[in-house]
Amino acid sequence: YYITNNLSDGMIKGSISRSRFVVTILSCSIILFPPGGITYGFNVIDPYLYSYIVSLDKDHSTDKSRLSWVYSALMIGQAIAMITGGLLLRKFSTRNIAICAVVMFNINILAMYFSCRSVMTLALSYFLAGFTLGLIYVTSLVVGLSWIEKQYHGLVSGILSLGYGLSSVFISPLESLYVNPNNLDPIKNPIDGELIFNQSFILNKVPNMFLMFGILSTLLQFPLSFLLVRNPDTGKSDGASINGATVKDMFRRPGFYLLFLIFALNKVPLAYIHSYARDYGKTFLHDDKILLSVVIALSGIFNALGRPFWGHIHDRFGVKVSLFMLCLATGVCILLSYLSKFLTGRTTCASLYTIAIWASYFCCTGNYGIMPAATIQFFGEQDFGVKYGILYLSQALGAVISALYTSFIPFWMPLVLTIVFTSVISGLLSLMLRKTETLDDQARALLDDNSPNRLFPIRDSYLNRKDRETLEFIGLQDENE
């Protein structure tokens, strides 16, 4: 709705109709709906998966803490696939990659009917789901950004991933309604003290849930995969007007390592909120299951809206300012969610907790609106899929860091303070990003009288190919201008 009503001719690359542009952007966003359900629905089905595995474990060797590595396996698989997808996009069309990835993704979801019987096989399935999910994700990003001019990349990056974040609003409640329609309470396991469900009619639905999800996902994704076509006016170069930094050059720039570390550290608060926000709420709102369910379910709205909002902040103020604001806001929101427990009055506690959790999601997911645009700003559009895939590997590192935090810090206060400190460190690192490393400033430096890199002399009507492309990149039509 926002794009359709605020679309200007300067936003779209090439001579493409508005209707075709809007259909493509929506297809790229909606196709990420089922993958988002697998990612953000994990904290909802986590207790049911654990209960089902425990019911089949005759040796009583299943430890619930091991399930955190299932989610980490998903993140690792997605990060690896982002690079793989970027490499495949050099050789194959976006439509063919999207179709193959959608087919593999849904076959893997259906196969979870069998693999959900142990933590090891479930982790393997989630790794494969993350891998195919990553192929879909990077393809939709490359397609969507090829249709839009660079000054709107942050906003559109957020819109493209909006479906990924919004899915939990619908999929998580449906999963709970299907598996546990009567909203029954778990009981304490006499062996390890963990809460489990032992009702047979609930446990029998756990594997069937993956069959239902796989069928519905296929019906939604498969038709949309045929619409993921790169902008024909930009071709396979992802719309790059100059070469920018090659993948090899990217590793030589300090900005890459800073962005990588910031992206990894920013994953930690999101993983915490996603996996443990509800558990913390139960420590002081334990008798209000409806409130906690509503808070977690509606958090998907803020998960989605934060992406285009922070992407727009990037477009207006740049990488450094947007990341610094995002990191500090995230740390404040995480801290407020913890402090809500100590307020007097039940209504006050519940209100602050709700606002803090929603605001945390709104801030944490803003990384997925900022980072794709930052990748293009720092390293150019050519081979964007590969470059962003390499940067996205940081999410695997962030997931591992988060798992280590929760495994070795057993108390809430030190855990929360460690995560807040992580956000503050990430914000300080963002201030170290050098504006001169962006392609815009490098191009302008070529025409600056005081720059040692100035293009001089420009003789008569001669310009070599690289110089001509540089002038076109910064908006100059010919060598005289």
C-alpha positions as CSV (number, residue, x, y, z in Angstrom):
1,Y,0.0,0.0,0.0
2,Y,2.8,2.4,0.9
3,I,4.8,1.7,-2.3
4,T,1.7,1.9,-4.5
5,N,0.6,5.2,-3.2
6,N,4.0,6.8,-2.9
7,L,5.6,5.4,-6.0
8,S,7.5,7.9,-8.1
9,D,9.1,7.4,-11.5
10,G,12.5,7.9,-9.9
11,M,12.1,4.8,-7.7
12,I,11.9,2.1,-10.4
13,K,14.9,1.1,-12.4
14,G,14.3,1.1,-16.1
15,S,11.1,1.4,-18.1
16,I,9.1,-1.1,-16.0
17,S,5.4,-0.6,-15.4
18,R,4.3,0.2,-11.8
19,S,1.9,-2.8,-11.7
20,R,4.6,-5.3,-12.6
21,F,6.9,-3.7,-10.0
22,V,4.4,-4.0,-7.2
23,V,3.5,-7.6,-8.1
24,T,7.2,-8.6,-8.1
25,I,7.9,-6.9,-4.7
26,L,4.8,-8.5,-3.1
27,S,5.7,-11.9,-4.5
28,C,9.2,-11.6,-3.1
29,S,7.8,-10.7,0.3
30,I,4.9,-13.2,0.5
31,I,7.1,-16.2,-0.6
32,L,9.0,-15.7,2.7
33,F,5.9,-16.2,4.8
34,P,6.3,-20.0,5.3
35,P,10.1,-19.8,6.0
36,G,9.3,-17.1,8.6
37,G,6.8,-19.5,10.2
38,I,9.4,-22.1,10.6
39,T,11.9,-19.7,12.1
40,Y,9.7,-17.7,14.5
41,G,7.3,-20.5,15.2
42,F,10.0,-22.5,16.8
43,N,9.5,-21.0,20.3
44,V,5.8,-22.0,20.1
45,I,6.3,-25.6,19.0
46,D,9.4,-26.1,21.2
47,P,7.6,-27.5,24.2
48,Y,5.5,-29.8,22.1
49,L,8.6,-31.1,20.2
50,Y,10.4,-31.7,23.4
51,S,7.4,-33.5,24.9
52,Y,7.1,-35.7,21.8
53,I,10.8,-36.6,21.8
54,V,10.7,-37.4,25.5
55,S,7.8,-39.7,25.0
56,L,9.8,-41.7,22.6
57,D,13.1,-41.6,24.6
58,K,13.2,-44.9,26.6
59,D,16.7,-44.1,28.0
60,H,15.6,-40.7,29.4
61,S,18.7,-39.1,27.9
62,T,17.0,-36.1,26.2
63,D,18.1,-32.7,27.6
64,K,15.9,-29.7,26.8
65,S,18.8,-27.4,26.6
66,R,19.9,-29.3,23.5
67,L,16.9,-28.0,21.6
68,S,18.5,-24.5,21.5
69,W,21.0,-26.0,19.0
70,V,18.2,-27.0,16.7
71,Y,17.4,-23.3,16.2
72,S,21.1,-22.6,15.8
73,A,21.3,-25.3,13.1
74,L,18.5,-23.5,11.3
75,M,20.5,-20.2,11.4
76,I,23.7,-21.9,10.3
77,G,22.0,-23.6,7.4
78,Q,20.5,-20.3,6.3
79,A,23.8,-18.4,6.5
80,I,25.6,-21.0,4.4
81,A,22.8,-21.0,1.8
82,M,23.0,-17.2,1.4
83,I,26.5,-17.5,0.0
84,T,25.6,-20.6,-2.1
85,G,22.5,-18.8,-3.5
86,G,24.7,-15.8,-4.4
87,L,27.0,-18.1,-6.3
88,L,24.2,-19.9,-8.1
89,L,22.7,-16.6,-9.2
90,R,25.8,-16.1,-11.3
91,K,24.9,-19.1,-13.4
92,F,21.2,-19.6,-13.2
93,S,18.1,-17.5,-13.4
94,T,16.3,-16.3,-10.3
95,R,13.1,-18.1,-11.3
96,N,14.8,-21.5,-11.6
97,I,16.6,-21.1,-8.3
98,A,13.4,-20.0,-6.6
99,I,11.4,-23.0,-8.0
100,C,14.1,-25.5,-7.0
101,A,14.5,-23.9,-3.5
102,V,10.7,-23.9,-2.9
103,V,10.4,-27.6,-3.8
104,M,13.4,-28.6,-1.6
105,F,12.1,-26.5,1.3
106,N,8.7,-28.1,1.3
107,I,10.0,-31.6,0.8
108,N,12.1,-31.1,3.9
109,I,9.2,-29.8,5.9
110,L,7.1,-32.8,5.0
111,A,10.1,-35.1,5.9
112,M,10.0,-33.6,9.4
113,Y,7.1,-36.0,10.0
114,F,9.8,-38.6,10.5
115,S,12.8,-36.6,11.7
116,C,11.1,-35.0,14.7
117,R,11.6,-38.2,16.7
118,S,15.0,-37.2,18.1
119,V,17.0,-34.0,18.7
120,M,19.8,-35.1,16.3
121,T,17.6,-35.8,13.3
122,L,15.5,-32.7,14.1
123,A,18.6,-30.5,14.1
124,L,19.6,-32.0,10.7
125,S,16.2,-31.3,9.3
126,Y,16.2,-27.7,10.6
127,F,19.7,-27.2,9.1
128,L,18.3,-28.4,5.7
129,A,15.3,-26.2,6.2
130,G,17.5,-23.2,6.9
131,F,19.6,-24.0,3.9
132,T,16.7,-24.0,1.5
133,L,15.2,-21.0,3.3
134,G,18.4,-19.1,2.7
135,L,18.2,-19.8,-1.0
136,I,14.7,-18.4,-1.2
137,Y,15.6,-15.4,1.0
138,V,18.7,-14.3,-1.0
139,T,16.9,-14.8,-4.3
140,S,13.9,-12.7,-3.2
141,L,16.3,-9.9,-2.1
142,V,18.3,-9.9,-5.3
143,V,15.1,-9.9,-7.4
144,G,13.5,-7.1,-5.3
145,L,16.5,-4.8,-5.1
146,S,17.1,-5.1,-8.9
147,W,13.8,-3.2,-9.5
148,I,14.5,-0.2,-7.2
149,E,16.9,2.7,-7.2
150,K,19.7,2.6,-4.6
151,Q,18.4,5.5,-2.5
152,Y,15.4,3.4,-1.6
153,H,17.3,0.1,-0.9
154,G,16.8,0.3,2.9
155,L,13.1,0.7,2.8
156,V,12.6,-1.9,0.1
157,S,14.9,-4.4,1.9
158,G,12.6,-4.1,4.9
159,I,9.5,-4.5,2.8
160,L,10.9,-7.6,1.1
161,S,11.5,-9.3,4.4
162,L,8.3,-8.1,5.9
163,G,6.5,-11.3,5.1
164,Y,9.2,-13.2,6.9
165,G,8.5,-11.4,10.1
166,L,4.8,-11.1,9.8
167,S,4.3,-14.8,9.5
168,S,4.4,-15.5,13.2
169,V,1.3,-13.5,13.8
170,F,-0.7,-16.1,11.9
171,I,1.3,-19.3,11.9
172,S,2.2,-19.5,15.6
173,P,-1.4,-19.3,16.8
174,L,-2.5,-21.8,14.2
175,E,0.2,-24.2,15.3
176,S,-0.9,-23.9,19.0
177,L,-4.6,-24.2,18.0
178,Y,-4.0,-27.3,16.0
179,V,-1.7,-29.2,18.5
180,N,-3.3,-28.0,21.8
181,P,-6.8,-26.7,21.0
182,N,-7.9,-26.8,24.7
183,N,-4.9,-24.9,25.8
184,L,-4.0,-27.5,28.4
185,D,-1.1,-27.0,30.8
186,P,2.1,-29.0,30.8
187,I,3.0,-31.1,33.8
188,K,6.4,-31.5,35.6
189,N,8.5,-34.4,34.4
190,P,9.4,-36.5,37.5
191,I,12.8,-37.4,36.0
192,D,14.3,-33.9,35.2
193,G,11.7,-31.5,36.4
194,E,11.0,-30.0,33.0
195,L,7.5,-29.2,31.9
196,I,6.1,-31.6,29.3
197,F,2.8,-32.6,27.8
198,N,1.9,-36.2,28.3
199,Q,-1.6,-36.2,26.7
200,S,-1.5,-38.7,23.8
201,F,-3.9,-36.7,21.6
202,I,-1.5,-33.7,21.8
203,L,1.7,-35.7,21.1
204,N,0.1,-37.6,18.2
205,K,-0.5,-34.2,16.4
206,V,3.1,-33.1,16.6
207,P,4.4,-35.0,13.5
208,N,1.1,-34.3,11.6
209,M,1.6,-30.6,12.1
210,F,4.6,-30.7,9.7
211,L,2.5,-32.5,7.1
212,M,-0.2,-29.8,7.3
213,F,2.4,-27.0,7.2
214,G,4.2,-28.5,4.3
215,I,1.1,-28.8,2.2
216,L,-0.2,-25.3,2.9
217,S,3.3,-23.9,2.3
218,T,3.6,-25.6,-1.1
219,L,0.2,-24.2,-2.2
220,L,1.3,-20.7,-1.4
221,Q,5.0,-20.7,-2.5
222,F,5.0,-22.7,-5.6
223,P,2.9,-20.3,-7.8
224,L,4.8,-17.3,-6.4
225,S,8.2,-18.8,-7.3
226,F,7.4,-18.3,-11.0
227,L,7.1,-14.5,-10.4
228,L,10.6,-14.1,-9.0
229,V,12.2,-12.6,-12.1
230,R,15.1,-10.1,-12.1
231,N,14.5,-6.7,-13.6
232,P,15.1,-7.2,-17.3
233,D,16.5,-3.7,-17.6
234,T,19.4,-4.5,-15.3
235,G,20.2,-8.0,-16.3
236,K,22.5,-10.3,-14.3
237,S,24.6,-7.5,-13.0
238,D,22.0,-6.8,-10.3
239,G,21.7,-3.3,-11.8
240,A,25.2,-2.2,-11.0
241,S,26.4,0.7,-13.1
242,I,30.0,0.3,-12.0
243,N,31.8,-2.7,-10.8
244,G,32.3,-1.5,-7.2
245,A,34.3,-3.8,-4.9
246,T,34.8,-7.4,-6.0
247,V,34.2,-10.1,-3.5
248,K,38.0,-10.4,-3.0
249,D,38.3,-6.6,-2.5
250,M,35.6,-6.8,0.1
251,F,37.8,-8.8,2.5
252,R,40.5,-6.1,2.2
253,R,38.2,-3.4,3.6
254,P,38.0,-2.8,7.4
255,G,34.3,-1.9,6.9
256,F,33.5,-5.5,6.1
257,Y,34.8,-6.9,9.4
258,L,33.1,-4.2,11.3
259,L,29.7,-4.8,9.6
260,F,30.2,-8.6,10.1
261,L,30.8,-8.2,13.8
262,I,28.0,-5.7,14.3
263,F,25.6,-8.0,12.4
264,A,26.7,-11.0,14.6
265,L,26.3,-9.1,17.9
266,N,22.9,-7.7,16.9
267,K,21.7,-11.3,16.4
268,V,22.2,-12.1,20.1
269,P,19.3,-9.9,21.4
270,L,17.0,-11.2,18.8
271,A,17.7,-14.8,19.6
272,Y,17.2,-14.0,23.3
273,I,13.8,-12.3,22.8
274,H,12.7,-15.0,20.4
275,S,13.6,-18.0,22.6
276,Y,13.4,-16.7,26.2
277,A,11.1,-13.7,26.4
278,R,8.1,-15.9,27.1
279,D,10.0,-17.9,29.7
280,Y,11.0,-14.8,31.6
281,G,7.5,-13.5,31.5
282,K,6.3,-16.7,33.2
283,T,8.4,-15.9,36.2
284,F,6.1,-13.1,37.3
285,L,3.1,-13.5,35.0
286,H,2.8,-17.2,35.4
287,D,-1.0,-17.2,36.0
288,D,-1.8,-15.2,32.9
289,K,-1.3,-17.5,29.9
290,I,-3.6,-15.5,27.7
291,L,-1.6,-12.3,28.1
292,L,1.7,-14.1,27.4
293,S,0.2,-15.7,24.3
294,V,-1.1,-12.4,23.0
295,V,2.2,-10.7,23.6
296,I,4.2,-13.3,21.7
297,A,1.6,-13.6,18.9
298,L,1.3,-9.9,18.2
299,S,5.1,-9.4,18.4
300,G,5.2,-10.6,14.8
301,I,3.5,-7.3,13.8
302,F,6.4,-5.3,15.3
303,N,8.9,-7.9,14.0
304,A,7.6,-7.1,10.5
305,L,7.2,-3.3,10.8
306,G,10.6,-2.7,12.3
307,R,12.3,-3.9,9.0
308,P,11.0,-1.2,6.6
309,F,11.1,1.5,9.3
310,W,14.8,1.0,10.1
311,G,15.5,0.5,6.4
312,H,14.0,3.9,5.8
313,I,16.1,5.4,8.7
314,H,19.1,4.1,6.8
315,D,18.0,5.7,3.6
316,R,17.6,9.0,5.4
317,F,20.6,9.1,7.8
318,G,23.1,6.5,6.5
319,V,24.6,3.3,8.0
320,K,26.4,4.7,11.0
321,V,23.6,6.7,12.5
322,S,20.9,4.1,11.8
323,L,23.0,1.2,13.3
324,F,24.0,3.3,16.4
325,M,20.4,4.3,17.1
326,L,19.2,0.7,16.6
327,C,21.8,-0.8,18.9
328,L,21.1,1.6,21.7
329,A,17.4,1.3,21.4
330,T,17.7,-2.5,21.5
331,G,19.7,-2.5,24.6
332,V,17.2,-0.1,26.4
333,C,14.2,-2.3,25.4
334,I,15.9,-5.5,26.6
335,L,16.7,-3.9,29.9
336,L,13.2,-2.5,30.3
337,S,11.7,-6.0,29.7
338,Y,13.8,-7.3,32.6
339,L,13.0,-4.4,34.9
340,S,9.3,-4.7,34.4
341,K,9.3,-7.6,36.9
342,F,10.2,-5.3,39.7
343,L,7.5,-2.7,39.3
344,T,4.7,-2.5,41.8
345,G,1.2,-3.3,40.5
346,R,0.3,-6.1,38.2
347,T,-1.1,-3.9,35.5
348,T,2.1,-1.8,35.4
349,C,4.3,-4.8,35.2
350,A,2.3,-6.4,32.4
351,S,2.1,-3.2,30.5
352,L,5.8,-2.4,30.6
353,Y,6.7,-6.0,29.8
354,T,4.4,-6.0,26.8
355,I,5.7,-2.7,25.4
356,A,9.3,-3.7,26.0
357,I,9.0,-7.0,24.2
358,W,7.2,-5.4,21.2
359,A,9.7,-2.6,21.0
360,S,12.6,-5.1,21.2
361,Y,11.3,-7.0,18.2
362,F,10.7,-3.7,16.4
363,C,14.4,-2.8,17.0
364,C,16.1,-6.2,16.6
365,T,14.7,-7.0,13.2
366,G,15.7,-3.6,11.8
367,N,19.0,-5.2,11.0
368,Y,17.4,-6.9,8.0
369,G,16.3,-3.6,6.6
370,I,19.7,-1.9,7.1
371,M,22.2,-4.6,6.3
372,P,21.3,-5.4,2.7
373,A,21.3,-1.6,1.8
374,A,24.6,-1.2,3.7
375,T,26.2,-4.1,1.8
376,I,25.4,-2.3,-1.5
377,Q,26.5,1.1,-0.2
378,F,29.9,-0.2,0.9
379,F,30.6,-2.8,-1.7
380,G,28.4,-2.2,-4.7
381,E,25.6,-4.1,-6.4
382,Q,27.5,-6.5,-8.5
383,D,27.5,-10.0,-6.9
384,F,25.2,-8.6,-4.2
385,G,24.0,-12.1,-3.4
386,V,27.4,-13.4,-2.7
387,K,28.5,-10.4,-0.7
388,Y,25.4,-10.3,1.5
389,G,25.6,-14.1,1.9
390,I,29.1,-13.7,3.3
391,L,28.0,-11.0,5.6
392,Y,25.0,-13.1,6.6
393,L,27.3,-15.8,7.9
394,S,27.5,-13.5,11.0
395,Q,24.0,-14.7,11.9
396,A,25.3,-18.2,12.5
397,L,28.0,-16.7,14.7
398,G,25.4,-14.7,16.6
399,A,23.2,-17.7,17.1
400,V,26.2,-19.7,18.5
401,I,27.1,-16.8,20.8
402,S,23.4,-16.6,22.0
403,A,23.4,-20.4,22.6
404,L,26.6,-20.1,24.7
405,Y,25.2,-17.3,26.7
406,T,22.0,-19.2,27.6
407,S,24.0,-22.4,28.3
408,F,26.6,-20.9,30.7
409,I,24.6,-18.1,32.3
410,P,21.8,-19.7,34.3
411,F,20.4,-16.6,36.0
412,W,18.2,-13.9,34.5
413,M,20.0,-10.8,35.7
414,P,23.6,-11.6,34.5
415,L,22.1,-13.0,31.2
416,V,20.1,-9.8,30.5
417,L,23.0,-7.5,31.4
418,T,25.4,-9.4,29.2
419,I,23.0,-9.1,26.3
420,V,22.5,-5.3,26.9
421,F,26.3,-4.9,27.1
422,T,26.5,-6.8,23.8
423,S,24.1,-4.3,22.2
424,V,26.1,-1.3,23.6
425,I,29.4,-2.7,22.2
426,S,27.7,-3.2,18.8
427,G,26.5,0.4,18.9
428,L,30.0,1.7,19.7
429,L,31.5,-0.4,16.8
430,S,29.0,1.2,14.4
431,L,30.6,4.6,15.2
432,M,33.9,3.3,13.8
433,L,32.4,2.8,10.3
434,R,34.1,5.2,8.0
435,K,31.9,7.1,5.6
436,T,34.8,7.4,3.1
437,E,34.6,3.7,2.5
438,T,31.2,3.9,0.8
439,L,31.1,3.8,-3.0
440,D,29.3,7.2,-3.2
441,D,32.2,9.0,-1.6
442,Q,34.8,7.0,-3.5
443,A,33.2,8.1,-6.8
444,R,32.9,11.7,-5.8
445,A,36.6,11.7,-4.7
446,L,37.5,11.0,-8.3
447,L,36.3,14.5,-9.2
448,D,37.5,16.4,-6.1
449,D,40.3,18.9,-6.7
450,N,41.8,18.1,-3.3
451,S,41.7,14.3,-3.7
452,P,44.8,12.4,-4.6
453,N,42.5,10.0,-6.5
454,R,41.1,12.7,-8.8
455,L,40.6,11.7,-12.5
456,F,43.1,14.0,-14.1
457,P,43.6,14.9,-16.8
458,I,40.4,14.3,-18.7
459,R,41.5,15.0,-22.3
460,D,39.1,16.0,-25.0
461,S,36.4,13.4,-25.5
462,Y,38.4,10.4,-24.3
463,L,37.4,8.4,-21.1
464,N,38.3,4.8,-20.5
465,R,35.4,2.5,-19.7
466,K,35.9,2.4,-15.9
467,D,36.0,6.2,-15.7
468,R,32.9,6.6,-17.8
469,E,31.0,4.2,-15.6
470,T,32.2,6.1,-12.6
471,L,30.8,9.4,-14.0
472,E,27.5,7.7,-14.8
473,F,27.3,6.3,-11.3
474,I,27.3,9.8,-9.7
475,G,24.8,11.2,-12.2
476,L,27.0,12.8,-14.8
477,Q,25.9,12.3,-18.4
478,D,29.1,13.0,-20.3
479,E,32.7,13.9,-19.8
480,N,32.1,17.7,-20.5
481,E,29.6,17.9,-17.6
